[in-house]
Amino acid sequence: MKRFDCMQRLAERLKDELVILSLGASVDEWYNAAPHMREASLFQQQLGCVTPQAFGLAAGLPHRRIVSLDTDGGMMFNLGILATLGNEQPKNLFVVVWDNECYQSIGGPPTHTASGRVDIAAIARGAGVDNAYTARTLEEFEAYCEAGLKADVPYIVVAKVAGTVQPDIKRKHSDGREDKYIFVRHVEATEGIVIMGPSEHN
């Protein structure tokens, strides 16, 4: 499967959700696949932090669906989050792991999943996340997305995707600091809350 194709299928199903996604080429792909989710999406610049941050949002906003767009490399940096999800059972968290079996952003050295022995979905089930599956076709991916976005338990789909980047897509022209404010202001507006109040240094 191509990651961009999967993103387009997922984006069609999203409207009011909040999305946390990983660094790397998947950022530009997501902002092209889901332009209507621009303000509702925030990329995390550290491997191992995407799903934990999404879990924090899910815990703080239990009435709202949170989507984590993680990677195999990122998940391998913090497998402990799977045990946390298994124990805490957040009802509003849907996790996608883009498993291209390589660290794409640094030239493509293989991740542990490239060995054929490491199965992230099986690890998640062993950690207590009963609904953890691997998708190898677009049809499987779409079916898992439909189920996962309706589930009242944590739900994980590991999408086996090619280690390629969608060509000829527009680059995102904002940095992490700007993205943070765009995202926070969106959450404030849609939730009717104040997260970051007026600056004392205006």
Order of alpha helices (4+ residues) and beta strands (2+ residues): alpha-beta-alpha-beta-alpha-beta-alpha-alpha-beta-alpha-beta-alpha-beta-alpha
